[in-house]
């Protein structure tokens, strides 16, 4: 990284934080800087806009400390789009940071938002970090109760990976790590679509927790319709007819199949039945026309 690029992109302390997070040697301008040193911590009333380590809600450094600093760096330009508990009230769950004053602003891209349970939102963004040539995926809550911070970086991937593949790997790993793969701890609701839609997010969730009761319920509805409709049985399921019936979106083509099939490997959408539910990964037994059965 040349000297001009170093100074144009980030403050030396920000370079030190990014190098620590990515596990790489810092550039010359950040050599010898300890981002954890007392003198380098974020101070109350600091209006410089430089992102530094901030102590968590409960006061001492934790495993999310550098991840929070990287997330605040990535999300600095869109703080008003992040979840906020008590928005408009006297007490709010999120603290806002001063806008960074360096010449280059990072541009986060909104992925989607989920609700873990009982109004417990988590909103995901992906941000390209120039110089390091990597994408960082962040998770944002509406208050610091869970991690000690509102925002954390949950993973990163190379610019050579596609957005969908890179984000899928990061988010699936994050959900597995955070919940231990326990189906009782899967997220409950999909609250917002960005670059990733509901159907795709549900497919990713199946890779972590397996199919949910909702997946089977929609399959039962479609299978019940198939069993009662003669013309349906004589041909294939069309996207329009099934979409109107079940309310599922993104379907295309037709799905012939036979009772008792179990798909264990990659199968095209034309044989999968439900685009929002990854039957292939779950290994669900298929009923007529490719629908899962219990």
C-alpha positions, 0 to 999 in steps of 0.5 A: 500500500503506497503512502498516499493511499494510506493517508487517503483511506484511513487514520493510522489508528484505523489502519492498526485496527484493520490490520489486527482484525484481518490478521495482517502486518499493518502499513508503515504509518501504523507500525508500533501503534497498539490500538488497545493502549489506554492512550488510543481509546475512544474518549467521550467528547472526541469530535475528530471522527477517527474510529478507535477502540471503545469499551463495551457496555459492561466496561472491559475489553471483550472478544467483540472489541476490535470487531466493534471498531471495524464495524463502526468504521464500516458503517460510519456513513449510514448510522441513521439506517441502523436499528435503534431502540427507543428511537425518538425517546429520551433514552435510546439504545444506540450511541452515534459516532461523529462522521469520519472526516477523511476523504473516502467514505466506505459504502455499506450495502444492505443485505437483510434484517432478521428478528431473533425473537421478541423484537430482537433485531439484527441487521446485516450489511456488507462493506468493501474495505479498500487497501485490504481488498476484502469485504466485511459483513457486519451485524447491527442490533438496536442496543448493546445488551447482547454483545456489549456493542450495537455493531460488530464485524462477524466475518470477511471474505476476499473480493474474488468471491461473489457477494452471495457466496461470500455473505452466505459463508460468513452468515451461516458460520456466524449463526452456527457459532452464535447458536451452536446449531440449536434449532430452538435458537433459530431466528423467528422473523424476516424483517427486511429485504436488501441485496438478499431476499427472504427466500435466500435467507431461509435457504441459508438458515436450513443449512444451520438448523434444518427445516422449520415447522413453517417449511413443512407447513407450506409443503403440506399446504401445497401437497394437499392442493396437489392431492385434490386437483386432478389437472395438477396431478396430470401435469406439472406444478406451474410457478403461477398456480403454486405461487398464488396458492402458497404465497411463496415468491421467486418460483419459476418453471415446473417441478415433476417428481415422484413420491419417496424421492430424497434429494441429497445433492445439488438439484436445479430449481426446476426439481426443488419445489420451494425456492425459499427452503433448501430441501437438498441440504436438508435431505427431506423426503419428497412427496408428489411433484417434488414437495417435502413430506414428513 
